[in-house]
């Protein structure tokens, strides 16, 4: 299935991003873009997380719209913390496993699941329940793997304002499809974090430094690393003591989940589920202003 | 080629030791099965150290292995040294290669066979006086410590470099190679404070092989000396056959010099069987000790002098000022006993440093004085203490680090984090930064954000002292270069226990 070089569509997308980086595409592109209808957002509600994933992805047209046979897929959940599923610090294991299953069903050659964690990765993979859930699939094509320190690659981020060069994780950059599946969580600096901050999991180096200018850095990162599908896990919402919580005290069970291709709309939806105005969150507002996507949920068709 | 049974037993046990070593790591369970510290349950010298430290339960079943070994040594001699000891096996492996550097034959460095018992007595005397150094010389402890702090990280660094080079040549080849090496590689690149010095000590023990095989074992090792004393009590000796002439093949073949007399000196004989193998008549078999004691354990004055010297050395730390001024950031692992008891109990085996998933524990080469050499200290800037992890207490052979239960560990206060406002960015430069708050694991958080004293500035962190457990993840993750702007100190805010 290996072809030489990127497909035409990917080549054009890359070219477009390079032009954007060079400043060759003036602001009218953004104006045209904001006039176009925003990308749809599918919402599902219910007590079964795996069922929610199926429902939301089906509303967007099924996994086959994102994953083509032979694709190398990366599923990037939040596995950052040594916390149990009910503590809502990590993505729900059933959500992760269901996404892997759907991707394989759609013909993915391989599905890799990983996160550069905050606590010890061996502990977080275990306690989050994600190892058990992924291994229960029994599919050798789905691999839950630890991030390797030898596989980071220093890259220039096109169109970046703050984060101009940074080591990023090569398997995430090389993936044909990146499925970003964050969890909605409180965060003292950002207010609330969803999909955009989840991509910090592909960053190497001393990434704590990006908090010094978090808003633009997150937009830079998301401009360079595109999430082809975003599945926001709001089955449980961590309402305080974020981003790692502790116990079920700060957890609100919301039983909701959304899927979209627009990372900013995903963040905006998550913020609204969390109970705040998306435009009051710095990085969501900046992402909207810089044209990464739309945070204006009134313009987003909800399926 | 015929492989002797001894070599097979040595290989199997050495491999077993490495398997236990590999198992002494987090593998998805908070409770370890069969970690490596079990080998110390066979170690009578570790038992002596524990007994001198007043560890409860030294007469219990937990130490039955050591009693069994002592009992077996009475009848079988120092078979532990020749057949079981991993350091001995290592010396047997490395010795021939090391001796190749020099011309064959015996060389100048000759130590009296009395050295090892004298060292043992001196160590016991020192331990009684307050300088608990037995563990520094215990061969199992020495070996495990060297493996943990130097040999394993070194080998692992080599593997890692290999993967990196291959990946640089071809990322795809690197991806193929990595899954094969992953099971053998350490989870993260290992680095320990004092790795160089630990390696140097180990290298020195290996270098003794250049002078004579098993020079460490027969002339210095205090465990060997202890087992030798026990072996003297036994009824059997290796003796020459009656028809033996004057060939002295056995004496030449003997690595430890035990066969110089007849019967062989059971205090030195490691039951390697080199004498029997060398004997043209197949003599030098274990025989009942019929005649007088083989080599009189002479030198009452030597023993008294060495015990007194050890006792005197044991008082040395008391006149060193370093003992009075310990750094404020010298931290012990979670579950550590109060300091005086901790120092007595710790046998410096390094098992805690081996098992720590974040390589947070490092040997103390300064900071704890002479009596604290190679004891574990927690250095949060290198590695923090995982909130839910409680492995170090599980692998401590003498309970210097106590066994903490789930829930107990999360309550254990290692120290107190304090913020340096002169360096912390929100205080100093008005830049937002919340990394310490973000990582704080307690619920509610021990680091909270408050309004900036200067109006308009970003919120600033504050440590809520009664919640802080001193895990040090804040210090570890502080994004400033070099020293962190939040550091964990030895203070324990809840109970004000200082050590």
Contacts between the chains, C-beta under 8 A, distances in Angstrom:
chain1	res1	chain2	res2	distance
A	82	B	386	6.6
A	82	B	387	6.4
A	82	B	388	5.4
A	82	B	441	7.8
A	118	B	439	6.2
A	118	B	477	7.9
A	119	B	386	6.3
A	119	B	387	7.5
A	119	B	441	7.9
A	120	B	26	7.2
A	120	B	357	4.8
A	120	B	358	6.2
A	120	B	386	5.5
A	120	B	389	7.5
A	121	B	187	7.9
A	122	B	26	5.3
A	122	B	27	7.6
A	122	B	28	6.8
A	122	B	187	6.4
A	122	B	357	6.6
A	123	B	26	6.8
A	123	B	357	7.0
A	123	B	386	6.3
A	123	B	388	6.9
A	123	B	389	6.9
A	126	B	28	4.8
A	127	B	388	7.5
A	131	B	28	7.5
A	146	B	187	7.5
A	148	B	178	6.5
A	149	B	188	7.4
A	149	B	189	6.9
A	150	B	160	7.2
A	150	B	163	5.6
A	150	B	164	5.1
A	150	B	167	5.5
A	150	B	174	6.9
A	150	B	178	7.6
A	151	B	167	7.3
A	151	B	171	7.9
A	151	B	174	7.7
A	151	B	175	8.0
A	170	B	171	6.8
A	187	B	438	7.2
A	188	B	434	5.2
A	188	B	437	5.4
A	188	B	438	6.7
A	188	B	449	5.3
A	188	B	459	7.7
A	189	B	432	6.1
A	189	B	434	4.2
A	189	B	438	7.4
A	206	B	479	5.5
A	208	B	433	7.8
A	208	B	435	4.1
A	208	B	477	5.6
A	208	B	478	7.5
A	208	B	479	3.6
A	209	B	479	4.5
A	211	B	432	6.5
A	211	B	433	5.2
A	211	B	434	5.9
A	211	B	435	5.8
A	211	B	438	7.8
A	211	B	479	7.3
A	212	B	425	6.8
A	212	B	431	5.0
A	212	B	432	6.6
A	212	B	433	5.8
A	212	B	479	7.7
A	214	B	432	7.2
A	241	B	443	5.5
A	241	B	444	5.7
A	241	B	445	5.8
A	242	B	438	8.0
A	243	B	438	6.0
A	244	B	438	7.8
A	244	B	439	7.6
A	244	B	441	6.5
A	245	B	443	6.7
A	246	B	441	6.9
A	246	B	442	6.9
A	246	B	443	2.8
A	247	B	443	5.4
A	249	B	443	7.1
A	250	B	443	7.4
